[in-house]
Amino acid sequence: MLKARLIDELRKRQAGLFALCSRLVQIPSENPPGDTSVLASFIKEYLASRRIPVEWHEPMAGRPNLVATLGSGAPNLVLSGHLDEFPAGPGWTRPPFSGAIEDGRVWGRGAGDMKAGLAVALTIASLVRELEVPLAGRLTLAFASDEETGGTWGTQWLLDNVAAVRGDACLIGESSGTWSAGIGEKGVLWLRLRASGVSGHAAYQQGTSAVAAIRAAIAAVEGLHGRRGKADKAVRAVIAGQRRAAERRWGRGTGRLADTVAVSVGTLQGGGQVNLIPAAAMAEVDVRVPPGLTTAAIEREARRRVERVTRGKVEVDVFNQCDPYVTPPDSRLVRLVLANAREINRRTVLPVVRLGYTDGRFFRRAGIPTVVYGPAVYNMGGPDEYIETADLLDVAVVHAGAVADMLVTRRRRDGRRLARRGHRRPPGTQARASLDLTEMPDGSLVRLPLALIHGARSGPTLYLGAAIHGDEANGVAIAARVLASVDPSTLTGRLVCVPVQSPLAFQVDHRVPVGLYLKTPLDQAPIDPWTAFPGDPAGNITERLAHTLFSLIRECDAAIDVHTPTRGGRYVPITILPHPSLPAFGQADALGRAFGSGWIMATDQGMYVRDGILCVEATRAGVPCFTFEIGEGGRVEEDATATGARCVLNAMRHLGMLAAAADSPPASVRMRAFLGLRASRGGLLTTDVELGARVTAGAQLARIHDVYGDLVETITAPQDGHFVRSTTFSAVAAGERVATLGLE
């Protein structure tokens, strides 16, 4: 077994692993000042001597990033690490960069944070090369500078600029302790509060105290402390499972922090003389945001609270912001890390949501499943930092086992259910088929049309569905255009396409198959399959349809659900993401950004993110998915067809299924909420702005005239936004929607 051989060799060469960690510690890379050039040069030479080519990227002088890749194709497993470390500081009882190996420990600044993780990744890559391990995919090393000071020029830059770093999974050897594997991290929101007052002599009380305003603002923000997030069920289970261990390992009280907001005032300035009323004051507040909440929502609430108590006397600025992201607990990399720890080291490892953040947040935000698993570090950030060599070896064999399972032992990928149905195709081919859906009263069968394209090379599987509402003809045309554009011989992975997801509704050219619901109210709920996921094989026709579709979606690695509005409505090409609390939201977000529609809605409210919606339940099940709306119902439009097909092909390129660069618009408008505007009068509708236009508060959007020609209503924008959906009906009644804005 190649896996057993790899791990055996690693154990035999453990002294070399320890020595490499020691040597890395001996090369200072303190940040600040942040110059990691000497360490990066050593690593580059180390890899080059082992016939592993290295790319050197230096977007900021003195802070290089290194990327090295072994193998080709998919999947691509990234071993990430950072080169910089905290300054040594005073108080050491031994030289801070000695790298001494004594008493089963490696001593020195950065030993655990994170020279140990770098040593593990370098050792595994070296063994893979030396032993000529055949990889069914790629192993990528991504070592970044700048982690200790934010990561903008490090891991974030690499993800934005180096395609190889945007892998299918990421494993980070950052310190965690061998008892836990970090699968998620709380979000962070840093607020700067500034107040201005009027100075005056304290004895006469004739001024306005800026410090008093800051105190009130701080108290208002602190009122958010303890607010509980509404995380996904699977994430709640992880947090519940880590409570007792966190109390023991991280400190008293930490067990209840992973799912609640934590507020801490970090800096406070105000006044300059004891007998003067201060004219200026400032505070900086650290807010940690749990899964199930977004930093945008917390920011809005904080601003509202501050405004209410200070009445505009305190300005609120955001100077650091990152949402909480969690890798789905049942994702393959998480399972592999836990299984290898259990099988090789006989150790039970808990998946945890970490309270602080690592570079893992950048990978998760990009939709890449990420696990942080490294040795425990003692005295991190203080004098006499060290790790234990036993921990270092345990971490190394778990990482090696995960690498082998993902890249050496070939995974039996999806398609088993399709194979049982007789629809499995050999590589490099395509087929059209159908699935039996339900039986009608006359005995005829309703079948679900299905197209399968099996690429010449193994890779991810994408589900593409359209027309879950029967009048969404544009979606059918988009699916057909994509099928005609994909060559199986050049495809990596598989495309599973259902061009008509609701055949009975499509047959009558209506949102739902209304004829089925004229018999009895007992069969009328639910009536819309889009809202009925994951479905029920023993339910009504709608639930059975949703169940059949979901059985296909669950077998895939990602999914896209294509829609149009009803007749009489028109959308800009807009990507609507699932609820941000879902574990796989980050992957759906990354796929949506790569999709390149030009418009992205990331909201935590409204019908598109409710339970039961296709993309919500798919993402909840670990299959990142989004809803795509374009054009108008009841018609086929060439511009919509071309745009939709282009975007789907972009998504396939992002997943590594197609070669060539994405064909995206130059920028995307990202919005946080829809705002629908309804008519208060009936009559003839005239729309005055172009679809997609940015409008300001008070701008005229539309007019309504009665049948005699008199103007009876003018529709204006209540606030700034983007005109994302228009009504194309010429006549409207009071209460009907006439425009929709997207709010940034």
C-alpha positions in Angstrom: 0.0 0.0 0.0 1.4 3.4 -1.0 -0.2 5.1 2.0 1.4 2.7 4.4 4.7 3.1 2.8 4.5 6.9 2.9 3.7 6.8 6.6 6.3 4.2 7.4 9.0 6.3 5.7 7.9 9.3 7.6 8.2 7.5 10.9 11.6 6.2 10.0 12.8 9.8 9.1 11.2 11.5 12.1 14.6 12.8 13.2 14.9 14.6 9.9 11.5 16.1 10.4 12.5 17.4 13.8 15.8 18.7 12.5 14.1 20.6 9.6 11.7 22.2 12.1 14.7 23.2 14.2 16.5 24.7 11.2 13.5 26.7 10.2 13.3 28.1 13.7 16.9 29.2 13.5 16.0 31.6 10.6 14.2 34.6 12.1 11.2 35.9 10.3 9.7 38.3 12.8 6.7 40.4 11.8 7.1 43.3 12.4 9.3 44.1 10.6 8.0 41.3 8.3 11.0 40.5 6.0 10.9 36.8 5.3 13.3 36.7 2.4 16.0 34.7 4.1 13.6 32.0 5.2 11.9 31.9 1.8 15.2 31.5 0.1 16.1 28.6 2.3 12.8 26.9 1.5 13.1 27.5 -2.2 16.6 25.9 -2.2 15.4 23.0 -0.1 12.6 22.2 -2.6 14.8 22.8 -5.6 17.3 20.3 -4.3 14.6 17.7 -4.3 13.5 18.5 -7.9 10.4 20.4 -6.8 10.0 23.6 -8.8 9.0 26.7 -6.8 7.3 30.0 -7.9 8.4 33.1 -6.0 5.8 35.9 -5.8 6.7 39.1 -4.1 3.8 41.6 -4.3 5.3 43.5 -1.3 9.0 44.0 -1.0 10.6 41.7 1.5 7.5 39.6 1.9 7.7 36.8 -0.7 5.1 34.0 -1.1 6.1 30.6 -2.4 4.0 28.1 -4.4 5.1 24.6 -5.4 3.1 21.9 -7.1 3.4 18.2 -7.6 1.2 16.2 -9.9 -1.6 17.6 -12.2 -5.3 17.6 -12.6 -7.9 17.4 -9.9 -8.4 17.2 -7.0 -5.9 19.8 -5.9 -5.0 19.6 -2.2 -3.3 22.7 -0.8 -0.9 22.5 2.2 -0.9 26.1 3.4 1.5 27.8 5.9 2.8 31.2 6.8 6.5 32.2 6.9 6.3 35.1 9.4 6.1 34.9 13.2 5.7 37.2 16.2 8.7 39.2 17.3 10.8 37.4 19.9 10.6 40.1 22.6 12.4 40.0 25.9 12.3 37.6 28.8 13.7 34.4 27.2 15.8 32.0 29.4 17.4 30.5 26.2 18.3 32.0 22.8 15.0 32.7 21.0 16.2 31.3 17.7 18.2 28.4 18.9 15.9 25.7 17.5 17.2 23.5 20.3 15.9 19.9 20.4 15.9 19.0 24.1 13.8 16.8 26.3 11.4 15.9 23.5 10.8 19.6 22.6 11.8 22.0 19.8 12.5 25.4 21.4 12.3 28.9 19.8 10.2 31.7 18.4 7.8 30.4 15.8 8.3 26.7 16.7 4.6 26.2 16.8 3.4 29.3 14.9 4.2 27.9 12.5 7.6 26.5 11.6 6.3 23.1 12.6 3.5 23.2 10.0 6.0 24.3 7.4 8.3 21.4 8.3 5.4 18.9 8.0 4.4 20.2 4.5 8.0 20.2 3.2 8.7 16.7 4.5 5.6 15.2 3.0 6.2 16.9 -0.4 9.8 15.7 -0.3 8.8 12.1 0.4 6.1 12.1 -2.4 8.8 13.2 -4.8 11.5 10.9 -3.6 9.3 7.8 -3.4 7.8 8.7 -6.8 4.3 8.4 -5.4 1.8 8.5 -8.2 -0.7 11.3 -7.6 -4.3 11.2 -8.8 -4.4 15.0 -8.7 -2.2 17.8 -7.4 -0.4 18.5 -4.1 0.3 22.3 -3.8 2.4 24.0 -1.2 1.4 27.6 -0.6 3.6 29.5 1.9 2.7 33.1 2.6 4.2 36.1 4.3 2.1 38.7 6.1 -0.1 36.4 8.2 0.7 38.0 11.5 -0.3 41.4 10.1 -3.5 40.6 8.3 -2.7 38.4 5.2 -3.5 41.0 2.5 -0.2 40.5 0.8 0.1 36.9 1.7 -2.6 34.2 1.4 -5.3 36.6 0.3 -3.0 37.8 -2.5 -2.2 34.3 -3.5 -5.8 33.3 -3.8 -6.6 36.3 -5.9 -3.6 35.9 -8.2 -2.3 32.3 -8.4 -4.7 29.8 -9.8 -2.9 26.8 -8.3 -3.6 28.0 -4.7 -7.4 27.9 -5.4 -7.5 24.2 -4.7 -10.3 21.7 -3.9 -9.3 21.5 -0.2 -6.8 23.0 2.1 -4.9 21.6 5.1 -3.0 24.0 7.4 -0.5 22.9 10.0 -1.2 25.9 12.3 -1.1 25.2 16.0 -4.3 23.6 17.2 -3.3 20.9 19.6 -3.7 17.3 18.4 -7.0 17.0 20.2 -8.8 19.4 17.8 -9.2 20.1 14.1 -10.3 23.6 13.3 -13.0 23.4 10.6 -14.3 27.0 11.1 -13.6 30.3 12.8 -15.6 33.1 14.3 -15.9 36.2 12.2 -14.3 39.5 13.3 -15.5 43.1 13.1 -13.3 45.9 14.3 -15.1 49.2 15.0 -13.5 52.6 15.5 -15.7 55.0 17.5 -14.9 58.7 17.3 -16.7 61.4 19.2 -16.3 65.2 19.1 -17.4 67.5 21.9 -16.8 71.1 23.1 -14.1 71.7 25.5 -14.6 73.9 28.6 -13.5 74.2 32.2 -14.6 71.2 34.2 -15.6 73.4 37.2 -18.2 75.3 35.2 -19.6 72.4 33.1 -20.0 74.6 30.0 -18.7 72.1 27.5 -19.9 68.8 25.9 -17.9 65.8 26.8 -16.7 63.6 24.0 -15.7 60.9 26.6 -19.3 60.8 27.8 -20.5 60.2 24.2 -17.9 57.4 23.7 -18.9 55.8 27.0 -22.5 55.7 25.8 -21.5 54.3 22.4 -19.3 51.6 24.0 -22.2 50.6 26.3 -24.5 50.4 23.3 -22.1 48.1 21.3 -21.4 46.0 24.4 -25.2 45.3 24.5 -24.5 42.9 21.6 -22.3 40.7 23.8 -23.7 37.3 24.2 -26.1 37.4 21.3 -26.4 33.9 20.0 -25.9 32.9 16.3 -28.5 30.8 14.5 -26.0 28.4 12.9 -26.8 25.4 10.8 -27.8 22.2 12.7 -24.5 20.5 11.8 -22.5 23.4 13.0 -24.5 23.6 16.2 -23.7 20.0 16.9 -19.9 20.7 16.4 -20.1 23.7 18.9 -22.0 21.6 21.4 -19.5 18.8 21.1 -16.5 21.1 21.8 -17.8 23.0 24.9 -16.4 20.8 27.6 -13.0 20.3 25.9 -12.7 24.0 25.2 -13.3 24.8 28.9 -10.4 22.5 29.7 -8.0 23.3 26.9 -8.7 27.0 26.1 -9.7 28.4 29.5 -12.7 28.9 31.8 -15.6 30.4 30.0 -14.4 29.7 26.5 -16.9 26.8 26.0 -19.7 29.3 25.5 -18.0 31.7 23.2 -18.1 29.8 19.9 -21.8 30.5 19.2 -22.2 33.9 20.8 -21.1 37.4 20.0 -18.1 38.6 22.1 -17.4 42.3 22.5 -14.1 43.7 23.8 -12.8 47.3 24.0 -9.2 47.2 22.8 -8.1 50.8 22.9 -9.6 53.9 24.5 -8.4 57.5 24.2 -9.9 60.8 25.4 -9.0 64.1 26.9 -5.6 65.6 27.8 -6.0 67.4 31.1 -8.0 66.4 34.1 -9.8 69.7 34.6 -10.9 70.2 31.0 -14.0 68.7 29.4 -12.6 66.5 26.6 -13.3 67.7 23.0 -12.3 64.4 21.4 -12.4 60.7 22.2 -11.8 57.5 20.4 -12.3 53.8 21.1 -11.6 50.7 19.1 -13.8 47.7 19.7 -13.2 44.1 18.8 -16.4 42.1 18.0 -16.2 38.4 17.4 -19.2 37.1 15.3 -20.4 33.5 15.6 -21.6 31.2 12.8 -25.2 32.0 12.0 -24.7 35.7 12.1 -23.0 38.0 9.6 -20.6 40.9 10.3 -22.8 43.1 8.1 -25.9 42.4 10.3 -23.9 43.1 13.5 -22.5 46.3 12.0 -25.9 47.5 11.1 -27.2 46.8 14.6 -24.2 48.4 16.2 -24.7 51.6 14.2 -28.3 51.6 15.0 -27.6 51.3 18.7 -24.9 54.0 18.7 -27.1 56.4 16.8 -30.0 55.9 19.2 -28.0 56.7 22.3 -25.7 59.4 21.0 -27.9 61.0 18.3 -25.2 61.4 15.8 -22.4 62.5 18.2 -20.3 59.4 17.5 -19.0 58.2 14.2 -18.6 54.5 13.5 -16.0 53.2 11.1 -15.1 49.6 10.2 -11.4 48.9 9.9 -11.3 45.1 9.8 -14.1 42.7 8.8 -14.4 39.1 8.0 -17.5 36.9 8.3 -17.5 33.6 10.1 -16.9 30.6 7.8 -17.2 26.9 8.6 -16.3 24.0 6.4 -19.1 21.4 6.4 -18.4 18.9 9.2 -19.1 16.0 6.8 -16.8 17.3 4.0 -14.2 14.8 2.8 -11.1 16.5 4.2 -12.6 16.8 7.7 -13.5 13.1 7.6 -10.0 12.2 6.4 -8.2 14.2 9.1 -10.4 12.7 11.9 -10.2 9.2 10.5 -6.4 9.2 10.1 -5.9 10.6 13.7 -8.1 7.8 14.9 -6.7 5.0 12.8 -3.0 5.9 12.9 -2.5 7.6 16.2 -5.4 6.0 18.1 -6.6 9.5 19.0 -10.1 11.0 19.0 -10.0 14.4 17.4 -12.8 16.9 17.8 -13.9 19.2 15.0 -14.0 22.7 16.4 -15.0 26.2 15.6 -12.0 28.3 16.6 -12.4 31.6 18.5 -9.6 33.4 16.7 -8.8 33.3 13.0 -6.1 32.0 10.8 -5.3 32.2 7.1 -8.0 29.4 6.8 -10.6 32.2 6.7 -9.4 33.2 3.3 -9.6 29.7 1.9 -13.1 29.2 3.4 -14.3 32.5 2.1 -13.1 31.4 -1.4 -15.3 28.3 -1.0 -12.4 25.9 -0.3 -13.0 23.2 2.4 -10.3 23.9 5.0 -9.0 22.1 8.1 -6.4 23.5 10.6 -4.5 20.7 12.4 -1.2 21.3 14.0 0.7 20.6 17.2 0.0 22.4 20.5 2.2 25.4 21.0 3.4 26.4 24.5 4.1 30.1 25.4 3.0 31.3 21.9 3.8 34.9 21.5 5.8 35.0 24.8 9.3 33.9 25.9 10.4 30.3 25.7 8.0 29.1 23.0 8.2 25.4 22.2 6.4 22.4 20.8 6.7 18.7 21.7 8.3 16.4 19.1 5.7 13.7 19.7 3.0 16.2 18.7 4.9 17.1 15.6 5.2 13.5 14.5 1.5 12.8 15.2 0.5 15.8 13.1 2.8 14.8 10.3 1.4 11.3 9.9 -2.2 12.6 10.0 -1.3 15.1 7.2 0.4 12.4 5.2 -2.5 10.0 5.7 -5.0 12.7 4.4 -2.8 13.4 1.4 -2.6 9.8 0.6 -6.3 9.2 0.9 -7.2 12.2 -1.2 -4.5 12.0 -3.9 -3.0 8.5 -3.9 -6.0 6.2 -3.1 -8.4 7.0 -5.8 -11.8 8.0 -4.6 -14.9 6.2 -6.0 -16.6 9.3 -7.0 -20.3 10.1 -7.6 -22.6 8.4 -10.1 -23.3 5.2 -8.2 -27.1 5.9 -8.2 -27.0 6.9 -11.8 -25.1 3.6 -12.6 -27.8 1.6 -10.9 -30.3 3.3 -13.0 -28.3 2.4 -16.1 -27.1 5.9 -17.0 -23.4 5.6 -16.2 -21.3 6.5 -19.2 -17.6 5.8 -20.1 -15.2 8.7 -20.0 -15.3 11.1 -22.9 -18.9 10.4 -23.8 -22.3 12.0 -23.4 -25.9 10.7 -23.3 -29.5 11.7 -23.1 -31.8 9.8 -20.8 -34.8 10.1 -18.5 -35.9 9.2 -15.0 -39.3 7.9 -14.2 -41.0 10.5 -12.1 -44.7 9.6 -11.5 -47.6 7.7 -13.1 -50.7 9.5 -14.4 -54.3 8.3 -14.1 -54.2 6.7 -17.6 -51.1 4.8 -16.8 -48.7 7.0 -18.7 -45.4 7.9 -17.1 -44.0 11.3 -16.5 -40.3 11.3 -17.1 -37.6 13.7 -16.1 -35.2 14.6 -19.0 -31.6 14.1 -18.1 -28.3 14.8 -20.0 -25.0 13.4 -18.8 -21.6 14.4 -20.1 -18.8 12.3 -18.7 -15.4 14.0 -19.2 -12.3 12.3 -20.4 -10.6 13.1 -17.1 -11.8 12.6 -13.5 -12.8 15.7 -11.6 -15.8 17.4 -10.0 -19.4 16.9 -10.9 -21.7 19.8 -11.5 -25.5 19.7 -11.5 -27.2 22.2 -13.8 -31.0 22.5 -13.5 -33.5 24.8 -15.2 -37.3 25.3 -15.5 -38.4 24.1 -12.0 -41.2 26.5 -12.9 -42.9 25.7 -16.1 -42.7 29.1 -17.8 -38.9 29.5 -17.4 -38.1 28.9 -21.0 -34.9 31.0 -20.9 -33.4 28.5 -18.5 -34.1 25.6 -20.9 -32.4 27.4 -23.7 -29.4 28.2 -21.4 -29.0 24.5 -20.5 -29.3 23.5 -24.1 -26.6 26.0 -25.1 -24.3 24.7 -22.4 -24.8 21.1 -23.5 -23.9 22.1 -27.1 -20.8 24.0 -25.9 -19.1 21.2 -23.8 -16.9 18.7 -25.6 -16.6 15.5 -23.5 -13.0 14.9 -24.8 -11.8 18.2 -23.2 -14.0 18.1 -20.0 -12.6 17.3 -16.6 -15.3 15.7 -14.4 -19.0 15.3 -15.1 -22.0 17.5 -16.0 -25.4 16.3 -14.9 -28.0 18.5 -16.5 -31.8 18.5 -16.0 -33.0 21.1 -18.5 -36.7 20.8 -17.4 -36.9 20.1 -13.7 -40.8 20.2 -13.6 -42.1 18.5 -16.7 -45.8 18.8 -15.9 -45.5 22.5 -15.3 -43.4 22.9 -18.5 -46.1 21.1 -20.5 -48.8 23.7 -19.6 -46.3 26.6 -19.7 -47.2 27.6 -16.2 -45.3 28.1 -12.9 -46.8 24.9 -11.5 -48.9 22.1 -13.0 -52.2 23.7 -12.0 -54.3 20.8 -13.4 -53.1 18.4 -10.7 -54.5 20.6 -8.0 -58.1 20.9 -9.2 -59.1 17.7 -7.5 -58.7 18.0 -3.7 -57.0 20.5 -1.4 -55.4 17.6 0.4 -52.9 17.4 -2.5 -52.3 21.1 -2.9 -49.6 21.7 -0.4 -46.8 22.0 -1.2 -47.6 23.1 -4.8 -44.2 24.6 -5.7 -41.3 22.1 -6.0 -38.7 24.8 -5.7 -39.8 25.3 -2.0 -40.2 21.6 -1.2 -36.6 20.3 -0.9 -35.2 17.8 0.1 -38.6 16.3 -0.9 -40.4 13.2 0.2 -40.6 9.9 -1.8 -43.9 9.2 -0.2 -45.4 12.7 -0.5 -47.5 14.4 -3.1 -46.3 14.9 -6.7 -44.5 18.1 -5.8 -42.6 16.4 -2.9 -41.7 13.3 -5.0 -40.3 15.5 -7.8 -38.2 17.4 -5.3 -36.9 14.1 -3.8 -35.9 12.8 -7.3 -34.1 16.0 -8.1 -32.4 16.1 -4.7 -31.2 12.5 -5.2 -29.3 13.7 -8.2 -28.0 16.9 -6.6 -26.6 15.1 -3.5 -24.3 13.1 -5.8 -22.7 16.2 -7.2 -19.9 18.6 -6.0 -21.7 21.8 -6.9 -25.1 22.9 -8.4 -26.6 25.8 -10.3 -30.4 26.4 -10.3 -31.4 28.6 -13.3 -34.6 30.7 -13.1 -36.5 33.5 -14.7 -39.2 35.7 -13.1 -42.9 35.1 -13.9 -44.4 36.6 -17.0 -44.5 40.3 -16.6 -41.2 40.5 -14.7 -37.6 40.9 -15.9 -34.4 40.5 -13.8 -30.9 41.6 -14.5 -28.6 38.6 -14.7 -28.4 38.1 -10.9 -26.7 35.4 -8.8 -28.6 34.9 -5.5 -26.6 33.1 -2.8 -28.0 30.8 -0.2 -28.3 31.8 3.5 -24.9 32.9 4.8 -25.2 30.7 8.0 -24.9 27.5 6.0 -21.6 25.7 6.3 -20.9 25.5 2.6 -21.9 29.2 2.0 -18.3 30.2 1.4 -18.0 27.6 -1.5 -21.3 28.8 -3.0 -20.1 32.4 -2.7 -16.8 31.7 -4.5 -18.7 29.8 -7.2 -21.1 32.6 -7.6 -18.4 35.2 -7.9 -16.6 33.1 -10.5 -20.0 32.7 -12.3 -19.6 36.3 -13.4 -23.2 37.4 -13.9 -22.3 41.0 -12.9 -24.9 41.1 -10.0 -24.7 39.2 -6.7 -27.3 39.1 -4.0 -25.9 38.0 -0.6 -28.8 38.3 1.8 -30.0 36.7 5.0 -33.7 37.5 4.4 -36.5 36.9 2.0 -37.8 34.0 0.0 -34.6 33.0 -1.8 -32.9 32.0 1.5 -35.7 30.2 3.3 -35.6 26.6 4.4 -36.9 24.2 1.7 -35.5 26.3 -1.3 -33.4 24.2 -3.7 -30.1 26.1 -3.3 -30.5 26.4 0.5 -31.1 22.6 1.0 -28.4 21.7 -1.5 -25.9 23.9 0.3 -27.0 22.6 3.7 -26.2 19.1 2.4 -22.7 20.2 1.5 -23.3 20.8 -2.2 -22.6 24.5 -2.8 -25.4 26.0 -4.9 -27.0 29.3 -5.9 -30.1 30.6 -7.7 -29.6 32.4 -11.0 -32.3 34.7 -12.3 -32.3 36.2 -15.8 -34.6 37.7 -18.3 -38.4 37.2 -18.4 -40.7 34.2 -18.1 -42.6 32.7 -21.0 -40.1 33.4 -23.7 -36.7 32.5 -25.1 -34.3 35.5 -25.5 -31.0 35.3 -27.2 -29.2 37.8 -25.0 -30.3 35.9 -21.9 -29.3 32.6 -23.4 -25.8 33.8 -24.4 -25.2 35.4 -21.0 -26.5 32.5 -19.0 -24.4 30.0 -21.0 -21.3 32.1 -20.6 -21.8 32.3 -16.9 -22.3 28.5 -16.5 -19.1 27.9 -18.5 -17.3 30.3 -16.1 -18.4 28.3 -13.2 -17.1 25.1 -14.8 -13.7 26.8 -15.4 -13.7 27.8 -11.7 -14.3 24.2 -10.7 -11.4 23.0 -13.0 -13.7 21.3 -15.4 -12.8 23.4 -18.4 -9.5 25.0 -19.5 -9.1 28.7 -20.5 -9.8 31.9 -18.6 -13.2 32.9 -17.4 -15.2 35.3 -19.5 -16.6 37.6 -16.8 -17.8 41.2 -16.7 -15.2 43.6 -15.4 -16.8 44.0 -12.0 -19.8 42.7 -10.0 -22.3 44.6 -8.0 -22.7 42.9 -4.6 -25.9 43.6 -2.7 -27.3 42.7 0.7 -31.1 42.9 0.3 -34.0 43.2 -2.1 -36.5 46.1 -1.7 -39.8 45.5 -3.5 -42.0 48.5 -4.4 -45.7 48.0 -5.0 -48.4 50.2 -6.7 -50.9 51.8 -4.5 -53.1 52.7 -7.5 -54.3 50.7 -10.5 -53.8 51.7 -14.1 -51.3 51.8 -17.0 -47.6 51.4 -15.9 -44.7 53.4 -17.5 -41.2 52.6 -16.3 -38.8 55.5 -16.5 -35.4 53.9 -15.7 -33.3 51.3 -17.4 -33.0 47.9 -15.9 -29.7 47.7 -14.0 -29.4 51.4 -13.4 -28.1 52.8 -10.1 -30.7 55.1 -8.6 -30.6 57.5 -5.7 -33.2 58.1 -3.0 -36.1 60.1 -4.4 -35.4 59.2 -8.1 -38.5 58.6 -10.2 -38.7 55.0 -11.2 -42.2 54.7 -12.8 -45.6 56.3 -13.3 -49.2 55.0 -13.2 -51.9 56.7 -15.3 -55.6 55.8 -15.0 -57.5 54.7 -18.0 -58.5 58.3 -18.7 -54.8 59.4 -19.0 -54.5 61.1 -15.6 -51.4 60.6 -13.6 -52.4 58.9 -10.3 -49.1 57.8 -8.9 -45.4 58.3 -9.2 -43.1 55.5 -7.9 -39.9 56.8 -6.4 -36.9 55.1 -4.9 -37.1 55.3 -1.0 -33.3 54.9 -0.8 -30.2 54.4 -2.9 -30.0 51.1 -4.8 -29.9 49.3 -8.1 -32.9 48.7 -10.3 -32.6 44.9 -10.6 -36.2 43.8 -11.5 -38.8 45.6 -13.6 -42.5 44.9 -14.3 -43.2 44.5 -18.0 -47.0 44.3 -17.8 -48.6 47.4 -19.2 -51.5 47.3 -16.7 -51.2 46.9 -12.9 -53.5 46.7 -10.0 -53.1 48.3 -6.6 -50.8 46.0 -4.5 -48.8 44.6 -7.5 -45.0 44.8 -7.5 -43.8 47.4 -10.1 -40.1 47.5 -9.3 -37.4 45.9 -7.2 -34.2 47.5 -5.9 -31.1 45.8 -4.8 -29.5 47.5 -1.8 -25.7 47.5 -1.3 
